[in-house]
Amino acid sequence: MSVLTLRLDGPLQAWGASARFARRTTESAPTKSGVIGMLAAARGMERGDDVELARLAALRFGVRIDQPGTRVRDYQTARHQITQVSMPVSERYYLADAVFVAAVEGEDELVDVLDAALHAPVHAPFLGRRSCPPARPVRLGVHRGADLARALRDEPWQAAPWYRKGHGRQPTIPLTVLREAAADEDGADLLRDQPLSYAAERRRHALRPVVTETVEVLHPDVRAAATARVGVPTHDPLAVLEESN
């Protein structure tokens, strides 16, 4: 088994598990449906290919909240080009300045296929909506022989430098992980983001068990500062006087 890790970082993200009429909400973290859809698009998978979707949906999914961001609201409207009739106002929610580490666990062959697709995607990745492009490359790496929990614990902290400064000199940082529960794992919540079909006329999702936990990751700035101090000689201003005696 292998785990493919992804960095989801952009000015705006939107991960909706539900939408009602003109109101489009967002979850506080990426959904499995949204991330699997991004990987499917990178492979060039047809929207109605439910057989191939089932292979991707069987991957175990997890996400780590490295930088939670801020929820913002936007109003959008449009006018029909021919009739000049105004369309209903659309209320849309986004996450601004958020950074996440997402991960999918599965067989080595499928993980390698998805990794290659991110190197040369058929369709460009976006963070939940087409209006939300990533700010940095999405692919982080492949963890061989690791499980989902370990990969989400071992991946370095991906938060922006300005956000890391707000955490002072803490050597480790506690981060929230939302991880797909194993078959025999208790204490899980249910989230309706397990994709069954992306076809426009029959888009369907099922419930998925999710475990919430906290992991400790190293603060890279504190670690770098400590490494820089190793081997630096201590300056003694009175040493010259001792030598003269």
Secondary structure as GFF3:
##gff-version 3
##sequence-region A 1 245
A	DSSP	beta_strand	2	13	.	.	.	ID=ss1
A	DSSP	beta_strand	19	20	.	.	.	ID=ss2
A	DSSP	beta_strand	23	24	.	.	.	ID=ss3
A	DSSP	alpha_helix	32	43	.	.	.	ID=ss4
A	DSSP	alpha_helix	50	57	.	.	.	ID=ss5
A	DSSP	beta_strand	60	67	.	.	.	ID=ss6
A	DSSP	beta_strand	70	76	.	.	.	ID=ss7
A	DSSP	beta_strand	90	106	.	.	.	ID=ss8
A	DSSP	alpha_helix	108	119	.	.	.	ID=ss9
A	DSSP	beta_strand	139	144	.	.	.	ID=ss10
A	DSSP	alpha_helix	148	154	.	.	.	ID=ss11
A	DSSP	alpha_helix	161	165	.	.	.	ID=ss12
A	DSSP	beta_strand	172	180	.	.	.	ID=ss13
A	DSSP	beta_strand	189	197	.	.	.	ID=ss14
A	DSSP	three_ten_helix	200	202	.	.	.	ID=ss15
A	DSSP	beta_strand	204	218	.	.	.	ID=ss16
A	DSSP	alpha_helix	220	229	.	.	.	ID=ss17
A	DSSP	alpha_helix	239	244	.	.	.	ID=ss18
###
